[in-house]
Amino acid sequence: MDEKSENKAIAAIVREDPRYPAEAYELVVDALRAAAGKRRKSHRGPRIARLNAAGLLDAVRGFALDEYGPMTLTLLESWNVRACRDLGEVVFNLACRGVIALEADDRREDFLGGFDFEEAFRRPFEPERPIIVPARSRRRRLGFFWKA
């Protein structure tokens, strides 16, 4: 499907099911394209990327982290994508409009397990050890002044 047709299909999906904005659908499509590109390079030739739910979730997670970094969780939440089941809904809506293809044995339930969004999208950006803030008396010596 060309990009113009894809955009029209996504716009139609959003009109029919306004739970997720176009950006959520574009994220999944872009992640699948990136996964297909990586797969082609590793297999030296054209291949269709066939991913199960776990593989698709992994592709979306990796792509989103690469693309949006520490803002990933905030963006996903703003798009009403708060769990893997939401990504499954996006995938099945895309499939219903012919933007992506599913196999006969693919089910929405396959997206229920997935991963924890907090763990996947916030943890990679947390410091490995706690940040120690200087005590109040030490702040004054360091040049931090405030009125008490």
FIMI-677207 format. One record per atom (N, C-alpha, C): residue number from 1; residue in one letter; chain; atom name; y negated, x, z. Coordinates in steps of 0.05 Angstrom, whole numbers, plus 32768, in hexadecimal, padded with zeros to 4 digits. Layout:
REM residues N
  resi  resn  chain  name    yy    xx    zz
   NUM     A      A    CA     Y     X     Z
...
This chain:
REM residues 148
  resi  resn  chain  name    yy    xx    zz
     1     M      A     N  8017  8011  8000
     1     M      A    CA  8000  8000  8000
     1     M      A     C  7FE7  8012  8000
     2     D      A     N  7FD4  800C  7FEF
     2     D      A    CA  7FBC  801C  7FEE
     2     D      A     C  7FAA  8015  8006
     3     E      A     N  7F95  8026  800A
     3     E      A    CA  7F84  8022  8022
     3     E      A     C  7F75  8008  8022
     4     K      A     N  7F6B  8000  800B
     4     K      A    CA  7F5C  7FE7  8009
     4     K      A     C  7F6E  7FCF  8011
     5     S      A     N  7F86  7FCE  8007
     5     S      A    CA  7F99  7FB9  800D
     5     S      A     C  7FA0  7FBA  802B
     6     E      A     N  7FA4  7FD2  8034
     6     E      A    CA  7FAA  7FD6  8051
     6     E      A     C  7F94  7FCB  8062
     7     N      A     N  7F7B  7FD1  805C
     7     N      A    CA  7F64  7FC7  806B
     7     N      A     C  7F62  7FA9  806A
     8     K      A     N  7F67  7F9D  8053
     8     K      A    CA  7F67  7F80  8051
     8     K      A     C  7F7D  7F73  8062
     9     A      A     N  7F95  7F80  8062
     9     A      A    CA  7FAB  7F75  8072
     9     A      A     C  7FA4  7F77  8090
    10     I      A     N  7F99  7F8E  8098
    10     I      A    CA  7F91  7F91  80B4
    10     I      A     C  7F7C  7F7D  80BC
    11     A      A     N  7F69  7F78  80AB
    11     A      A    CA  7F54  7F64  80B1
    11     A      A     C  7F60  7F48  80B4
    12     A      A     N  7F74  7F42  80A3
    12     A      A    CA  7F82  7F28  80A5
    12     A      A     C  7F91  7F26  80BF
    13     I      A     N  7F9E  7F3C  80C7
    13     I      A    CA  7FAD  7F3C  80E0
    13     I      A     C  7F9B  7F37  80F7
    14     V      A     N  7F84  7F44  80F8
    14     V      A    CA  7F71  7F41  810E
    14     V      A     C  7F66  7F25  810F
    15     R      A     N  7F62  7F18  80F8
    15     R      A    CA  7F59  7EFC  80F8
    15     R      A     C  7F6E  7EEA  8104
    16     E      A     N  7F88  7EEF  80FC
    16     E      A    CA  7F9E  7EDE  8106
    16     E      A     C  7FA5  7EE4  8123
    17     D      A     N  7FA3  7EFD  812B
    17     D      A    CA  7FAC  7F05  8146
    17     D      A     C  7F96  7F17  8151
    18     P      A     N  7F82  7F0C  815E
    18     P      A    CA  7F6B  7F1C  8167
    18     P      A     C  7F6F  7F2D  8180
    19     R      A     N  7F88  7F2E  818A
    19     R      A    CA  7F8D  7F3E  81A2
    19     R      A     C  7F86  7F5B  819F
    20     Y      A     N  7F89  7F66  8188
    20     Y      A    CA  7F84  7F83  8183
    20     Y      A     C  7F71  7F86  816C
    21     P      A     N  7F5D  7F98  816F
    21     P      A    CA  7F4A  7F9C  8159
    21     P      A     C  7F57  7FAD  8142
    22     A      A     N  7F49  7FAF  812C
    22     A      A    CA  7F52  7FBE  8115
    22     A      A     C  7F59  7FDB  811D
    23     E      A     N  7F4A  7FE7  812F
    23     E      A    CA  7F4E  8003  8137
    23     E      A     C  7F6A  8008  8142
    24     A      A     N  7F75  7FF4  8150
    24     A      A    CA  7F91  7FF7  815A
    24     A      A     C  7FA5  7FF8  8144
    25     Y      A     N  7FA1  7FE8  812F
    25     Y      A    CA  7FB3  7FE8  8118
    25     Y      A     C  7FB0  8002  8108
    26     E      A     N  7F97  800A  8105
    26     E      A    CA  7F92  8023  80F6
    26     E      A     C  7F9E  803B  8104
    27     L      A     N  7F9E  803B  811F
    27     L      A    CA  7FAB  8051  812E
    27     L      A     C  7FC8  8053  8127
    28     V      A     N  7FD6  803C  8128
    28     V      A    CA  7FF3  803C  8122
    28     V      A     C  7FF8  8046  8106
    29     V      A     N  7FE9  803C  80F2
    29     V      A    CA  7FED  8043  80D6
    29     V      A     C  7FE8  8061  80D3
    30     D      A     N  7FD2  806B  80DF
    30     D      A    CA  7FCB  8088  80DC
    30     D      A     C  7FE1  8099  80EA
    31     A      A     N  7FEB  8090  8100
    31     A      A    CA  8000  809F  810E
    31     A      A     C  8019  80A1  80FD
    32     L      A     N  8020  808B  80F0
    32     L      A    CA  8038  808A  80DF
    32     L      A     C  8034  809C  80C7
    33     R      A     N  801C  809C  80BC
    33     R      A    CA  8016  80AE  80A5
    33     R      A     C  8019  80CC  80AE
    34     A      A     N  800E  80D2  80C5
    34     A      A    CA  8010  80EE  80CF
    34     A      A     C  802D  80F5  80D4
    35     A      A     N  803D  80E3  80DF
    35     A      A    CA  8059  80E8  80E4
    35     A      A     C  8068  80EC  80CA
    36     A      A     N  8061  80DC  80B6
    36     A      A    CA  806F  80DF  809C
    36     A      A     C  8067  80FA  808F
    37     G      A     N  804E  8102  8092
    37     G      A    CA  8045  811B  8087
    37     G      A     C  8054  8133  8094
    38     K      A     N  8057  8132  80AE
    38     K      A    CA  8066  8147  80BC
    38     K      A     C  8083  8147  80B4
    39     R      A     N  808E  8130  80B0
    39     R      A    CA  80AA  812E  80A9
    39     R      A     C  80AF  813A  808D
    40     R      A     N  809C  8133  807A
    40     R      A    CA  809F  813E  805F
    40     R      A     C  809E  815C  805F
    41     K      A     N  808B  8167  806E
    41     K      A    CA  8088  8184  8070
    41     K      A     C  80A1  8191  807B
    42     S      A     N  80AD  8185  808F
    42     S      A    CA  80C5  8191  809C
    42     S      A     C  80DE  818E  808B
    43     H      A     N  80DF  817A  8079
    43     H      A    CA  80F7  8176  8069
    43     H      A     C  80F3  817F  804C
    44     R      A     N  80DC  818B  8046
    44     R      A    CA  80D6  8196  802B
    44     R      A     C  80DC  8182  8014
    45     G      A     N  80CE  816D  8015
    45     G      A    CA  80D1  815A  7FFF
    45     G      A     C  80C9  813F  8008
    46     P      A     N  80C5  812C  7FF6
    46     P      A    CA  80BC  8112  7FFE
    46     P      A     C  80D2  8103  800D
    47     R      A     N  80CB  80F8  8023
    47     R      A    CA  80DE  80E8  8033
    47     R      A     C  80CE  80D1  8040
    48     I      A     N  80DB  80BC  8044
    48     I      A    CA  80CE  80A6  8052
    48     I      A     C  80D4  80AA  8070
    49     A      A     N  80BF  80A8  8080
    49     A      A    CA  80C2  80AB  809D
    49     A      A     C  80CD  8091  80A8
    50     R      A     N  80E6  8092  80B1
    50     R      A    CA  80F3  807C  80BF
    50     R      A     C  80F3  8082  80DC
    51     L      A     N  80E4  8074  80EC
    51     L      A    CA  80E2  8079  8108
    51     L      A     C  80EC  8060  8117
    52     N      A     N  80FB  8065  812C
    52     N      A    CA  8102  804F  813E
    52     N      A     C  80EA  804B  8151
    53     A      A     N  80EC  8038  8163
    53     A      A    CA  80D5  8032  8175
    53     A      A     C  80CD  804A  8185
    54     A      A     N  80E0  8059  8190
    54     A      A    CA  80D9  8070  81A0
    54     A      A     C  80CB  8085  818F
    55     G      A     N  80D4  808A  8177
    55     G      A    CA  80C8  809D  8165
    55     G      A     C  80AC  8095  815D
    56     L      A     N  80A8  807B  8158
    56     L      A    CA  808E  8071  8150
    56     L      A     C  807A  8073  8168
    57     L      A     N  8084  806C  8180
    57     L      A    CA  8073  806F  8198
    57     L      A     C  806B  808C  819C
    58     D      A     N  807E  809E  8198
    58     D      A    CA  8078  80BA  819B
    58     D      A     C  8063  80C3  8186
    59     A      A     N  8066  80BA  816E
    59     A      A    CA  8053  80C0  8159
    59     A      A     C  8037  80B6  8160
    60     V      A     N  8035  809E  816A
    60     V      A    CA  801B  8092  8171
    60     V      A     C  800F  80A2  8188
    61     R      A     N  8020  80A8  819C
    61     R      A    CA  8016  80B7  81B3
    61     R      A     C  800B  80D2  81AB
    62     G      A     N  801A  80E1  819C
    62     G      A    CA  8011  80FC  8193
    62     G      A     C  7FF9  80FB  8181
    63     F      A     N  7FF8  80E8  816F
    63     F      A    CA  7FE1  80E5  815D
    63     F      A     C  7FC8  80DE  816D
    64     A      A     N  7FCB  80CA  817F
    64     A      A    CA  7FB4  80C1  818E
    64     A      A     C  7FA9  80D7  81A0
    65     L      A     N  7FBA  80E7  81AC
    65     L      A    CA  7FB1  80FD  81BD
    65     L      A     C  7FA3  8112  81AC
    66     D      A     N  7FAE  8118  8195
    66     D      A    CA  7FA1  812B  8183
    66     D      A     C  7F86  8121  8179
    67     E      A     N  7F85  8108  8173
    67     E      A    CA  7F6D  80FC  8167
    67     E      A     C  7F57  80F7  817B
    68     Y      A     N  7F5E  80EC  8192
    68     Y      A    CA  7F4A  80E2  81A5
    68     Y      A     C  7F49  80F2  81BF
    69     G      A     N  7F5C  8103  81C4
    69     G      A    CA  7F5B  8114  81DC
    69     G      A     C  7F59  8104  81F6
    70     P      A     N  7F48  810D  8208
    70     P      A    CA  7F45  8100  8222
    70     P      A     C  7F3B  80E3  8221
    71     M      A     N  7F31  80DB  820A
    71     M      A    CA  7F27  80BF  8207
    71     M      A     C  7F3C  80AB  81FE
    72     T      A     N  7F55  80B5  81FA
    72     T      A    CA  7F6A  80A4  81EF
    72     T      A     C  7F6F  808B  81FF
    73     L      A     N  7F73  808F  8219
    73     L      A    CA  7F7A  8077  822A
    73     L      A     C  7F62  8064  822B
    74     T      A     N  7F4A  806D  822C
    74     T      A    CA  7F33  805C  822C
    74     T      A     C  7F31  804C  8212
    75     L      A     N  7F35  8059  81FC
    75     L      A    CA  7F34  804B  81E2
    75     L      A     C  7F4A  8037  81E0
    76     L      A     N  7F62  803E  81E7
    76     L      A    CA  7F79  802B  81E5
    76     L      A     C  7F73  8013  81F6
    77     E      A     N  7F6A  8017  820E
    77     E      A    CA  7F64  8000  8220
    77     E      A     C  7F4E  7FEF  8214
    78     S      A     N  7F3A  7FFB  8207
    78     S      A    CA  7F24  7FEB  81FB
    78     S      A     C  7F2F  7FDB  81E3
    79     W      A     N  7F45  7FE4  81D7
    79     W      A    CA  7F52  7FD6  81C1
    79     W      A     C  7F67  7FC3  81CB
    80     N      A     N  7F69  7FBF  81E5
    80     N      A    CA  7F7D  7FAD  81F2
    80     N      A     C  7F9A  7FB7  81EE
    81     V      A     N  7F9D  7FD1  81EA
    81     V      A    CA  7FB7  7FDD  81E8
    81     V      A     C  7FBC  7FEC  8202
    82     R      A     N  7FCC  7FDF  8214
    82     R      A    CA  7FCF  7FEA  822F
    82     R      A     C  7FEC  7FF2  8235
    83     A      A     N  7FFE  7FED  8223
    83     A      A    CA  801A  7FF4  8227
    83     A      A     C  8028  7FF6  820C
    84     C      A     N  8040  8001  820D
    84     C      A    CA  8050  8004  81F4
    84     C      A     C  8056  7FE9  81E7
    85     R      A     N  8059  7FD4  81F7
    85     R      A    CA  805E  7FBA  81EB
    85     R      A     C  8047  7FB1  81D9
    86     D      A     N  802E  7FB9  81E0
    86     D      A    CA  8017  7FB3  81CF
    86     D      A     C  8019  7FC2  81B4
    87     L      A     N  8022  7FDB  81B5
    87     L      A    CA  8026  7FE9  819C
    87     L      A     C  803C  7FDC  818B
    88     G      A     N  8051  7FD2  8199
    88     G      A    CA  8065  7FC3  818A
    88     G      A     C  805A  7FAA  817C
    89     E      A     N  8048  7F9C  818A
    89     E      A    CA  803C  7F84  817D
    89     E      A     C  802C  7F8C  8165
    90     V      A     N  801D  7FA3  8167
    90     V      A    CA  800E  7FAD  8150
    90     V      A     C  8020  7FB4  8139
    91     V      A     N  8036  7FC1  813F
    91     V      A    CA  804A  7FC9  812A
    91     V      A     C  8055  7FB1  811C
    92     F      A     N  805D  7F9C  812C
    92     F      A    CA  8069  7F85  811F
    92     F      A     C  8054  7F74  8110
    93     N      A     N  803C  7F74  8119
    93     N      A    CA  8027  7F66  8109
    93     N      A     C  8022  7F75  80EF
    94     L      A     N  8022  7F90  80EF
    94     L      A    CA  801F  7F9F  80D7
    94     L      A     C  8037  7F9A  80C4
    95     A      A     N  804F  7F98  80CF
    95     A      A    CA  8066  7F93  80BE
    95     A      A     C  8066  7F78  80B2
    96     C      A     N  805C  7F64  80C1
    96     C      A    CA  805A  7F48  80B6
    96     C      A     C  8048  7F47  809D
    97     R      A     N  8034  7F58  809C
    97     R      A    CA  8022  7F59  8085
    97     R      A     C  802A  7F6D  8070
    98     G      A     N  8040  7F7A  8074
    98     G      A    CA  804A  7F8D  8060
    98     G      A     C  803C  7FA8  8060
    99     V      A     N  802D  7FAE  8075
    99     V      A    CA  801F  7FC8  8076
    99     V      A     C  8034  7FDE  807C
   100     I      A     N  8047  7FD8  808E
   100     I      A    CA  805D  7FEB  8093
   100     I      A     C  8077  7FDC  8091
   101     A      A     N  808C  7FEB  808F
   101     A      A    CA  80A7  7FDE  808C
   101     A      A     C  80B7  7FE3  80A5
   102     L      A     N  80C7  7FCE  80AC
   102     L      A    CA  80D9  7FD0  80C2
   102     L      A     C  80F5  7FCD  80B8
   103     E      A     N  8108  7FD6  80C8
   103     E      A    CA  8124  7FD2  80C2
   103     E      A     C  812D  7FB7  80CE
   104     A      A     N  8143  7FAC  80C5
   104     A      A    CA  814D  7F93  80CF
   104     A      A     C  8153  7F93  80ED
   105     D      A     N  815A  7FAA  80F7
   105     D      A    CA  8162  7FAB  8114
   105     D      A     C  814B  7FB2  8126
   106     D      A     N  8132  7FB6  811C
   106     D      A    CA  811B  7FBB  812C
   106     D      A     C  8113  7FA2  813B
   107     R      A     N  810D  7FA5  8155
   107     R      A    CA  8106  7F8E  8166
   107     R      A     C  80ED  7F95  8177
   108     R      A     N  80DF  7F80  817E
   108     R      A    CA  80C7  7F84  818F
   108     R      A     C  80D0  7F90  81AA
   109     E      A     N  80E7  7F88  81B4
   109     E      A    CA  80F1  7F91  81CE
   109     E      A     C  80F5  7FAF  81CF
   110     D      A     N  80F8  7FBC  81B7
   110     D      A    CA  80FB  7FD9  81B6
   110     D      A     C  80E3  7FE8  81C1
   111     F      A     N  80CC  7FDA  81C2
   111     F      A    CA  80B3  7FE6  81CA
   111     F      A     C  80AD  7FE2  81E8
   112     L      A     N  80BE  7FD3  81F6
   112     L      A    CA  80B9  7FCC  8212
   112     L      A     C  80BB  7FE4  8224
   113     G      A     N  80CF  7FF6  8220
   113     G      A    CA  80D2  800D  8231
   113     G      A     C  80BC  8021  822D
   114     G      A     N  80BE  802F  8218
   114     G      A    CA  80A9  8042  8211
   114     G      A     C  80A1  8056  8226
   115     F      A     N  8087  8059  822A
   115     F      A    CA  807D  806C  823D
   115     F      A     C  8066  805F  824D
   116     D      A     N  805F  806B  8263
   116     D      A    CA  8049  8062  8273
   116     D      A     C  802F  806D  8268
   117     F      A     N  801C  805C  8262
   117     F      A    CA  8003  8064  8256
   117     F      A     C  7FF3  8078  8267
   118     E      A     N  7FF2  8073  8281
   118     E      A    CA  7FE3  8085  8293
   118     E      A     C  7FEF  80A1  8291
   119     E      A     N  8009  80A2  8293
   119     E      A    CA  8017  80BC  8292
   119     E      A     C  8013  80CA  8277
   120     A      A     N  8015  80BB  8262
   120     A      A    CA  8013  80C6  8247
   120     A      A     C  7FF7  80CE  823E
   121     F      A     N  7FE3  80BF  8246
   121     F      A    CA  7FC9  80C3  823B
   121     F      A     C  7FB4  80CE  824F
   122     R      A     N  7FBA  80CC  8269
   122     R      A    CA  7FA7  80D7  827C
   122     R      A     C  7FB1  80F2  8288
   123     R      A     N  7FCB  80F3  828D
   123     R      A    CA  7FD6  810B  829A
   123     R      A     C  7FD1  8125  828B
   124     P      A     N  7FD3  8126  8270
   124     P      A    CA  7FCF  813F  8262
   124     P      A     C  7FB3  814B  8267
   125     F      A     N  7FA0  813B  8270
   125     F      A    CA  7F85  8145  8273
   125     F      A     C  7F7D  8149  8290
   126     E      A     N  7F8F  8144  82A3
   126     E      A    CA  7F89  8149  82BF
   126     E      A     C  7F8D  8166  82C6
   127     P      A     N  7F7D  8170  82D8
   127     P      A    CA  7F81  818C  82E0
   127     P      A     C  7F9C  8190  82ED
   128     E      A     N  7FA7  81A8  82EA
   128     E      A    CA  7FC1  81AE  82F5
   128     E      A     C  7FC1  81AF  8313
   129     R      A     N  7FAA  81B7  831E
   129     R      A    CA  7FA8  81B8  833B
   129     R      A     C  7F8E  81AB  8343
   130     P      A     N  7F8C  81A2  835C
   130     P      A    CA  7F73  8194  8364
   130     P      A     C  7F5B  81A6  8362
   131     I      A     N  7F44  819A  835C
   131     I      A    CA  7F2B  81A9  835B
   131     I      A     C  7F1F  81A8  8377
   132     I      A     N  7F1A  81BF  8382
   132     I      A    CA  7F0E  81C1  839D
   132     I      A     C  7EF0  81C0  839B
   133     V      A     N  7EE4  81AC  83A8
   133     V      A    CA  7EC7  81AA  83A9
   133     V      A     C  7EBE  81B8  83C3
   134     P      A     N  7EA9  81C9  83C0
   134     P      A    CA  7EA0  81D7  83D8
   134     P      A     C  7E96  81C4  83ED
   135     A      A     N  7E9A  81CB  8407
   135     A      A    CA  7E91  81BB  841D
   135     A      A     C  7E73  81B8  841C
   136     R      A     N  7E68  81A5  842A
   136     R      A    CA  7E4C  819F  842A
   136     R      A     C  7E3B  81B7  8432
   137     S      A     N  7E43  81C6  8446
   137     S      A    CA  7E33  81DD  844F
   137     S      A     C  7E33  81F3  843A
   138     R      A     N  7E48  81F6  842B
   138     R      A    CA  7E49  820A  8416
   138     R      A     C  7E38  8202  83FE
   139     R      A     N  7E34  81E9  83F9
   139     R      A    CA  7E24  81E0  83E3
   139     R      A     C  7E07  81E9  83E6
   140     R      A     N  7DFD  81E8  83FE
   140     R      A    CA  7DE1  81F1  8402
   140     R      A     C  7DDE  820E  83FB
   141     R      A     N  7DF2  821E  8402
   141     R      A    CA  7DF0  823B  83FB
   141     R      A     C  7DF2  823F  83DD
   142     L      A     N  7E00  822D  83CF
   142     L      A    CA  7E03  8230  83B3
   142     L      A     C  7DEC  8225  83A3
   143     G      A     N  7DD8  821A  83B1
   143     G      A    CA  7DC1  8210  83A2
   143     G      A     C  7DC0  81F2  839E
   144     F      A     N  7DD2  81E3  83AA
   144     F      A    CA  7DD3  81C6  83A7
   144     F      A     C  7DC3  81BA  83BF
   145     F      A     N  7DAD  81AD  83BA
   145     F      A    CA  7D9D  81A2  83CF
   145     F      A     C  7D9A  8184  83CB
   146     W      A     N  7D99  8176  83E0
   146     W      A    CA  7D95  8159  83E0
   146     W      A     C  7D88  8151  83FA
   147     K      A     N  7D7B  813A  83F9
   147     K      A    CA  7D6E  8130  8411
   147     K      A     C  7D83  8121  8422
   148     A      A     N  7D83  8126  843B
   148     A      A    CA  7D96  8119  844D
   148     A      A     C  7D8A  80FF  8459
